[in-house]
Amino acid sequence: MPAAIRLIHPAPALAVVVLTAALGAILATQAGVPIGDRWLLTVLAVAGSQVFTGATNDIADRFRDATVRPEKPLPAGELSLNAATWIASIGLAVQLAASWRTGALPLVLGAAASGSALAYNLYLSRTPFSPLPYLVSFGLLPAWIAAGVGIPIERVLPAIPLVAPFAMAAHLANTLRDFEADAAGSSRSLAQVLGRRASRLLAAGLALAVGLGVGGALLIGGRASPASAGSGTEFCWPQSAGQRPGRSVPARRRPRSRGRPHRLPRSA
């Protein structure tokens, strides 16, 4: 894989961009808003923010990586610091330009999310407060997407409480992958403070809580079975985007066998 691609941490970056595209399309469709320029610009803005975040992370960690992760693009000499800085700058420029085209609110929300990520890269990732930027950036993402596609952010506010345990689980899972490297670099991130076992258990418990919360919300809203509530595999964003709970699908006409068609009663 080219060094410039590895610099931006492609796997998590792609995951966030795909999530943005899916959530933006769902919100727009439910609100009757065309999936057009605003959706595309929002996805592009989030993609730019991921390029900026990934590149600045490797720039900030280049001295530590020279000791514990020498295979990374910067310490391996595959990419210069100047080139990495240009990549980060281009990502930020794409984010700001695309967000500016969608309005002041998406611009502010996106800038706050990227600013939080930058604070993590430069300092907070090595402190016990390391989860805070994850909570801020992931918490702002649904509102950023909604504002970007032209949907009132009130429609996604009920979903934001689910973001906190998800963000914490994502942070712990990410830091557990680099547990030895962080320990060797004298990091005092939350995972280092808690220890490997406690961090793994906490991450798994939080992920399970998110799944149960998603399934429970759907079950209460009449949109899922007990099985899906237990697994949390169904997507919660449509309901949190303003669809009323408890509304059943309108019944269709069914003919009786050899009888006159009649209308089934609607459920309450």
Buried (B, 14 or more C-beta within 10 A) or exposed (E): EEBBEBBBBBEBBEEBBEBBBBBBBBBBBBBEBEBEEBBBBBBBBBBBBBBBBBBBBBBBBBEBBEEBBEEBBBBBEBBEEEBBEEBBBBBBEBBBBBBBBBBEBBBBBBBBBBEBBBBBBBEBBBBBBBBBBBBBBBBBBBBBBBBBBBBEBEBBBBBBEBBBBBBBBBBBBBBBEBBEBBBEBEBBBBBBEBEBEEBBEBBEEBBEBBBBBBBBBBBEBBBBEEEBBBBBEBEBBBBBBBEEEEEEEEEEEEEEEEEEEEEEEEEE
